Amino acid sequence: MYIKQCTIQGFEATGSDNHRAFQPKHNVGRNGSGKSNFFYAIQFVLSDEFNNLRPEQRQSLLHEGTGPRVISAFVEIVFDNSDNRIPIDKDEVVLRRVIGAKKDQYILDKKLVTKTDVMNLLESAGFSRSNPYYIVKQGKINQMATAPDSQRLKLLREVAGTRVYDERKSESNQILKDTEAKREKIEDLLKYIEERLSTLEEEKEELKQYQKWDKMRRPEGIQGAYPYRERREDQLNNERQDLLKKRAKMELYVKDLQEEVNGDIDAKGRIETKLEKLDGEISAKQHELEEVMPRYEELKKEEQNCNHRLEQCEQRRAELFAKQGRGNQFTTREERDKWIKKELKSLQKSIKDKDEQVRLKFKTQVNRLNEDITTDTKKNEELEARMAKLNIDIEQMKDTVEGQTGVITKLKKKKDELQNERNTLWRQENTIQQELATTKDELHKKEQNLRSMTGKVGNTREGIDRVELCFPNYRL
C-alpha cells in the first residue's frame, strides 16, 4: 500500500487546485518544487497534530492570497490498496479532510465519517496512533541512530502500540471495580430478602396456630372471626404487593448484571485479541531487530577499525615528527634509551586505563539491559495474572446470576403459597357468611312460628329474648 495521489485546494500556501501523482518507492524533487507543502498536507490528514483545532487555528490553515477569499479547503489522499492492507474491498481508497471556519470533516470514499473511524481504520492497516513512525521528519534518523539503547527499546515498544493495551487494562480494572460494587449491593439485597422470608415463615406458623385455636372457639364467637379475616386478607395483599415489587426489582438487577457480564466477556475477548496482535507485532519487530543488529555490529566494528587505523597513522606521523626533532635532543645513546623506556611505560599505563574504562562501560550496559529484560518479564507476568483474575471474576459473576435465578424461583413459589392461603381464607369467609345467612333464616322462621302461636305469648316472648341474648348482633 502507498499514497498514489494527493490533491490540495485552498490549504496553506496552495491556493488553486494542485494535485500530484506519486510513485510506489521514492519521490524526489528540486528545491522549491513543493515537497514540503505535500508533506505538510499529508501530515494534516494522517497525524494527530491537527486534532481538535479551534476556529482561529482552522482559519489560519486556509490560503491567504490576493484573489477571492477562501472559505474552505481540503486535502485528498488516494491510497493504492491493491494489497488489501486497508480492510476495504477496493483497489483504491480515497480519504479527504475538509476544513473551514466552522467545520472540520472527514470523507471516506464519498461518505462522511468521524475522526475516530479514520483513526481506527488506519490502526487496522498498521498505522500506530501512539507513535506515528510512518511520518519521519528531517533529523529523526540521526536522532534515532545516536540515541541510547534504552531509548531505542522504548521506541520499539511505542511502535508496537503497548500504550493502547495499557489504556485497555485501565478500562478493564474500572469495569471490575464497578462489577464488584454491584455484586456487594446484590448480596446485601439477597440478605434482606432472606431475612424477610424468614419473618414470613414465622408469621405463617403463627397464622396456622391461630387458625387452629380459631376453629376451637368459633361456636362461641363466630361474629368476631370475620373482621380478623378481613384484616389478615389486607395484610396478605400488602405482603403480596411487596413481594411482587421485590421480584420485579430483582429481575431488573439480574438483567443488568447479565448485560454487564456479557459486556465483560466481550471486553475480555477484545483485549485477548489485541494482546495476541501486539505479541505478533512485538515478535516481528524483534525479528527485524535481530536481522538489523548483525549489520549494525559489522558497521560499528568497521568504524572502530577505521578509527584505530587513523589513530595509528596519527601516532606514526607524530613519531616521525618527534624522531625528526629528537635527532638533536639526545647527546648519548643511554639518554635516548632511558627516554624510550619512560615513554613505553607511559603508553602501557594509558592502554591499561583505556581497557579498564571500556570493560566497565560494557558491564554497565549489560546490567542495564538485564534490568530492562527483568522489568518486561515481571510486567508480562502481572498482565497474565490479571487476565486470570478477570476470568475467575467472570465465572463468579455467572454463579451469582444463577443464584439470583434460584432466588426468583423461590419468591415465585412463595407468592403462589400466599395466593393459595388467601384463596383458602376467601373460602372460609364464604362458609362463615353462608352459616350466618342460614342462622338468620332459621331465626326468622322461629320468630314467625312463635308469633303465630297466640296461645303461648309468654313463652314466645321468653324464647325471643333468649335468642336475642345469644345473637345480639344479628337481631332483625
C-alpha positions in Angstrom: 0.0 0.0 0.0 1.3 3.5 -0.8 -0.1 7.0 -1.5 -1.0 7.0 -5.1 -2.1 10.7 -5.5 -2.6 13.8 -3.3 -4.8 16.7 -4.1 -4.6 20.1 -2.3 -7.0 23.0 -2.7 -7.1 26.2 -0.6 -4.8 24.8 2.0 -1.9 26.9 3.4 0.3 28.2 0.6 -1.6 26.3 -2.1 -4.5 28.4 -3.4 -5.7 26.7 -6.6 -6.3 23.1 -7.2 -2.9 21.3 -7.0 -2.6 17.5 -7.3 0.4 15.3 -7.7 0.8 11.5 -8.5 3.4 9.6 -6.5 5.5 6.5 -7.3 5.4 3.4 -5.1 9.0 3.6 -4.0 10.8 7.0 -3.9 9.6 10.5 -4.8 12.1 13.4 -5.0 12.1 16.9 -6.3 14.1 20.1 -6.7 14.3 22.8 -4.1 11.1 24.9 -4.3 9.1 22.3 -6.1 6.5 22.0 -3.3 7.7 18.8 -1.5 7.2 20.5 1.9 3.6 21.5 1.0 2.6 18.0 0.1 4.4 16.5 3.2 2.6 19.1 5.4 -0.8 18.3 3.8 -0.3 14.5 4.2 0.6 15.1 7.8 -2.5 17.2 8.2 -4.8 14.3 7.2 -3.0 11.3 8.9 -1.4 12.6 12.1 -2.8 13.7 15.5 -1.0 17.1 15.5 -4.0 18.8 13.8 -6.7 17.2 16.0 -9.3 19.3 17.9 -8.5 22.6 16.1 -10.1 25.8 17.3 -11.8 28.1 14.8 -8.9 30.5 14.7 -6.5 27.6 14.0 -8.6 26.3 11.2 -8.8 29.8 9.7 -5.0 30.1 9.8 -4.7 26.9 7.7 -6.8 28.5 4.8 -5.0 30.0 1.9 -4.5 33.8 2.1 -3.8 35.3 -1.3 -4.6 38.3 -3.4 -7.6 36.7 -5.1 -11.0 35.9 -3.8 -11.2 34.9 -0.1 -11.0 31.1 0.5 -13.8 29.9 2.9 -12.9 26.2 2.9 -10.0 24.0 1.9 -9.4 20.3 1.5 -6.7 17.7 1.2 -7.5 14.4 -0.6 -5.2 11.4 -0.4 -5.7 8.4 -2.7 -4.2 5.1 -1.3 -3.3 2.2 -3.6 -5.0 -0.7 -1.7 -4.2 -3.5 -4.2 -2.6 -5.5 -1.3 -5.8 -5.1 0.8 -3.9 -3.7 3.7 -6.8 -1.4 4.5 -9.9 -3.6 5.3 -11.9 -2.2 2.4 -12.7 -4.3 -0.7 -11.4 -1.7 -3.2 -8.1 -1.3 -5.0 -8.2 2.5 -4.3 -9.3 4.2 -1.1 -9.9 7.9 -1.1 -9.6 9.9 2.2 -10.4 13.6 2.2 -10.3 16.1 5.0 -12.3 19.4 4.6 -11.9 22.4 6.9 -13.5 25.8 7.2 -14.1 28.4 9.8 -16.9 26.4 11.3 -16.4 22.8 10.0 -13.8 20.0 10.1 -15.0 16.9 8.3 -13.6 13.6 7.1 -14.9 11.9 3.9 -14.0 8.3 3.1 -15.0 7.2 -0.4 -17.6 10.0 -0.7 -19.1 9.1 2.7 -19.0 11.3 5.8 -17.1 9.7 8.7 -15.8 10.7 12.1 -12.2 11.2 13.2 -12.5 8.1 15.4 -13.5 6.0 12.4 -10.5 7.3 10.4 -8.1 6.5 13.2 -9.5 3.0 13.7 -9.2 2.4 10.0 -5.5 3.5 10.0 -4.8 1.4 13.0 -6.3 -1.7 11.3 -3.9 -1.0 8.4 -0.9 -0.9 10.8 -0.6 2.9 11.4 0.2 3.4 15.1 -1.8 6.1 16.9 0.6 6.2 19.9 3.7 6.8 17.8 3.3 7.9 14.1 6.5 6.3 13.0 5.3 6.2 9.4 6.0 10.0 9.2 9.7 10.6 9.6 10.8 14.2 9.8 14.2 15.7 8.9 16.7 14.9 11.6 14.7 12.0 13.1 17.1 9.3 11.6 20.1 10.9 13.1 18.4 11.3 16.5 17.4 7.6 16.4 20.9 6.4 15.4 22.6 8.4 18.2 20.0 7.5 20.9 21.0 5.1 23.7 19.8 1.5 23.7 17.1 2.2 26.3 15.5 4.9 24.2 15.5 2.7 21.1 13.8 0.0 23.2 11.2 2.5 24.3 10.6 3.5 20.7 10.1 -0.2 19.7 7.5 -0.5 22.4 5.7 2.6 21.3 5.7 1.3 17.7 4.2 -2.0 18.9 1.3 0.0 20.4 1.7 -1.1 24.1 0.2 2.2 25.3 -3.1 1.2 23.8 -3.1 -2.0 25.8 -2.3 -0.1 29.0 -5.4 2.0 28.4 -7.5 -1.1 27.8 -6.1 -2.5 31.0 -7.2 0.6 33.0 -10.7 0.3 31.5 -10.8 -3.4 32.5 -9.8 -2.5 36.0 -12.6 0.1 36.3 -15.1 -2.4 34.9 -14.0 -5.0 37.6 -14.3 -2.4 40.3 -17.8 -1.4 39.3 -18.9 -5.1 39.0 -17.5 -5.8 42.5 -19.5 -2.8 43.9 -22.7 -4.0 42.3 -22.1 -7.6 43.5 -21.8 -6.4 47.1 -25.1 -4.4 46.6 -26.9 -7.5 45.3 -25.5 -9.6 48.3 -27.0 -7.0 50.7 -30.3 -7.2 48.9 -30.3 -11.0 49.0 -29.6 -10.9 52.7 -32.6 -8.6 53.3 -34.9 -10.9 51.2 -33.8 -14.0 53.2 -34.5 -12.2 56.5 -37.9 -11.1 55.2 -38.7 -14.7 54.0 -37.7 -16.0 57.5 -40.1 -13.4 59.0 -42.9 -14.5 56.7 -42.3 -18.2 57.6 -42.7 -17.2 61.3 -45.9 -15.3 60.5 -47.2 -18.3 58.5 -46.7 -20.6 61.6 -48.5 -18.0 63.8 -51.4 -18.0 61.3 -51.7 -21.7 61.3 -51.7 -21.7 65.1 -54.3 -19.0 65.1 -56.5 -20.9 62.7 -56.3 -24.0 65.0 -57.4 -22.1 68.0 -60.0 -20.1 66.0 -61.7 -23.3 64.9 -61.9 -24.4 68.5 -63.6 -21.1 69.7 -65.7 -20.5 66.5 -69.0 -21.7 68.1 -68.5 -19.3 70.9 -67.6 -16.1 68.9 -68.2 -16.6 65.2 -69.1 -13.0 64.8 -65.5 -11.9 65.7 -63.7 -14.0 63.1 -64.9 -12.0 60.1 -63.2 -8.7 61.0 -60.0 -10.5 61.7 -60.0 -12.3 58.4 -60.5 -9.0 56.6 -57.5 -7.6 58.4 -55.5 -10.7 57.6 -56.5 -10.6 54.0 -55.4 -7.0 53.7 -52.1 -7.8 55.3 -51.6 -10.7 52.9 -52.4 -8.5 50.0 -49.9 -5.9 51.2 -47.3 -8.6 51.6 -48.0 -9.9 48.1 -47.6 -6.5 46.6 -44.3 -6.0 48.4 -43.1 -9.4 47.2 -44.1 -8.6 43.6 -42.2 -5.3 43.7 -39.1 -7.0 45.1 -39.4 -9.7 42.5 -39.6 -7.1 39.7 -36.6 -5.2 41.2 -34.6 -8.4 41.4 -35.4 -9.3 37.8 -34.1 -5.9 36.7 -30.9 -6.4 38.8 -30.3 -9.8 37.3 -30.9 -8.5 33.8 -28.5 -5.6 34.3 -25.9 -7.9 35.9 -26.2 -10.3 32.9 -25.7 -7.5 30.5 -22.6 -6.4 32.4 -21.2 -9.9 32.5 -21.8 -10.2 28.7 -20.0 -6.8 28.3 -17.1 -8.0 30.4 -16.8 -11.2 28.3 -16.8 -9.2 25.1 -14.2 -6.8 26.5 -12.1 -9.7 27.6 -12.3 -11.2 24.1 -11.3 -7.9 22.5 -8.4 -7.5 24.9 -7.2 -11.0 24.3 -7.4 -10.4 20.5 -5.5 -7.1 20.9 -2.9 -8.8 23.1 -2.3 -11.6 20.5 -1.9 -9.0 17.8 0.5 -7.0 19.9 2.5 -10.1 20.7 2.8 -10.8 17.0 3.9 -7.3 16.2 6.5 -7.4 19.0 7.8 -10.7 17.7 8.0 -9.2 14.2 9.8 -6.1 15.4 12.2 -8.3 17.4 12.9 -10.4 14.3 13.6 -7.3 12.3 15.9 -6.0 15.1 17.7 -9.4 15.1 18.2 -9.1 11.3 19.5 -5.5 11.5 21.8 -6.0 14.6 24.5 -8.1 12.7 24.8 -5.4 10.1 24.9 -2.7 12.8 27.6 -4.6 14.7 29.6 -5.1 11.5 29.4 -1.4 10.6 30.3 -0.5 14.2 33.3 -2.8 14.1 34.4 -1.4 10.8 34.1 2.1 12.2 36.3 1.1 15.2 38.9 -0.4 12.8 38.9 2.8 10.8 39.3 4.9 13.9 42.1 2.6 15.1 43.9 2.8 11.8 43.5 6.6 11.9 44.9 6.7 15.4 47.9 4.6 14.3 48.5 6.9 11.4 48.4 9.9 13.6 50.7 8.2 16.1 53.1 7.2 13.3 53.1 10.8 12.0 53.7 12.2 15.5 56.5 9.7 16.0 58.1 10.7 12.7 57.9 14.4 13.6 59.2 13.6 17.1 62.0 11.4 15.8 63.0 14.2 13.4 63.1 16.6 16.3 64.8 14.3 18.7 67.8 13.9 16.5 69.3 16.9 18.3 67.6 16.2 21.7 69.8 13.4 22.9 73.6 13.6 23.2 74.2 9.9 24.1 72.5 6.6 23.3 71.9 5.9 27.0 69.8 9.1 27.3 67.7 8.1 24.3 67.1 4.5 25.7 66.1 5.9 29.0 63.6 8.3 27.4 62.2 5.5 25.2 61.6 3.2 28.3 59.8 6.1 30.1 57.5 6.7 27.1 56.8 3.0 26.7 55.8 2.7 30.3 53.5 5.7 30.0 51.9 4.2 26.9 51.3 0.8 28.6 49.6 2.6 31.5 47.3 4.6 29.2 46.4 1.4 27.3 45.6 -0.4 30.6 43.4 2.5 31.8 41.6 2.7 28.5 40.9 -1.1 28.6 39.5 -0.8 32.1 37.2 2.0 31.1 35.9 0.0 28.1 35.2 -3.1 30.2 33.4 -1.0 32.9 31.2 0.7 30.3 30.4 -2.6 28.6 29.5 -4.2 32.0 27.2 -1.2 32.8 25.3 -1.6 29.5 24.9 -5.3 30.0 23.5 -4.7 33.6 21.1 -2.1 32.3 19.8 -4.4 29.5 19.3 -7.2 32.0 17.3 -4.9 34.3 15.1 -3.9 31.3 14.5 -7.6 30.4 13.7 -8.4 34.1 11.2 -5.5 34.2 9.5 -6.6 31.0 9.2 -10.2 32.3 7.7 -9.0 35.5 5.1 -6.8 33.7 4.2 -9.7 31.4 3.6 -11.9 34.5 1.5 -9.3 36.1 -0.7 -8.9 33.0 -1.2 -12.7 32.8 -2.1 -12.8 36.5 -4.6 -10.0 35.9 -6.2 -11.9 33.0 -6.5 -15.0 35.1 -8.2 -13.0 37.9 -10.6 -11.5 35.3 -11.6 -15.0 34.2 -12.2 -16.0 37.8 -14.4 -12.9 38.5 -16.4 -13.6 35.3 -17.1 -17.1 36.5 -18.1 -15.9 39.9 -20.5 -13.4 38.3 -22.1 -16.2 36.3 -22.6 -18.2 39.5 -24.1 -15.1 41.1 -26.6 -14.7 38.2 -27.5 -18.4 38.5 -28.1 -17.9 42.3 -30.3 -14.9 41.6 -32.4 -17.0 39.3 -32.9 -19.5 42.1 -34.0 -16.8 44.5 -36.6 -15.5 42.0 -37.9 -19.1 41.6 -38.3 -19.3 45.4 -40.1 -15.9 45.5 -42.5 -17.1 42.8 -43.2 -20.3 44.9 -43.7 -18.2 48.0 -46.1 -15.9 46.1 -48.1 -19.0 44.9 -48.3 -20.3 48.5 -49.6 -16.9 49.8 -52.1 -16.8 46.9 -53.4 -20.3 47.9 -53.6 -19.2 51.5 -55.6 -16.1 50.5 -58.0 -18.3 48.5 -58.4 -20.6 51.5 -59.3 -17.6 53.6 -61.8 -16.5 51.0 -63.4 -19.9 51.0 -63.6 -19.9 54.8 -65.1 -16.4 54.7 -67.8 -17.6 52.3 -68.5 -20.6 54.5 -68.9 -18.3 57.5 -71.2 -16.0 55.6 -73.3 -18.9 54.5 -73.5 -20.1 58.1 -74.6 -16.6 59.2 -77.2 -16.5 56.5 -78.6 -19.9 57.5 -78.7 -18.9 61.1 -80.6 -15.7 60.2 -83.1 -17.6 58.2 -83.7 -20.1 61.0 -84.0 -17.3 63.5 -86.6 -15.5 61.3 -88.6 -18.7 60.9 -88.6 -19.4 64.6 -89.8 -15.8 65.3 -92.6 -16.2 62.8 -93.6 -19.6 64.3 -93.5 -18.1 67.8 -95.6 -15.1 66.8 -98.2 -17.3 65.1 -98.8 -19.2 68.3 -101.3 -16.8 70.1 -101.9 -19.2 72.9 -98.3 -19.1 74.1 -97.4 -15.4 74.0 -95.4 -15.5 77.3 -93.4 -18.5 76.2 -92.8 -16.9 72.8 -91.5 -13.7 74.3 -89.2 -15.6 76.6 -87.9 -17.6 73.6 -87.2 -14.5 71.6 -85.4 -12.8 74.5 -83.2 -15.9 74.8 -82.4 -15.9 71.1 -81.6 -12.2 71.1 -79.4 -12.8 74.1 -77.4 -15.5 72.1 -77.2 -13.4 68.9 -77.2 -9.8 69.9 -75.5 -8.6 66.7 -78.0 -10.4 64.3 -81.2 -9.0 65.6 -83.9 -8.3 62.9 
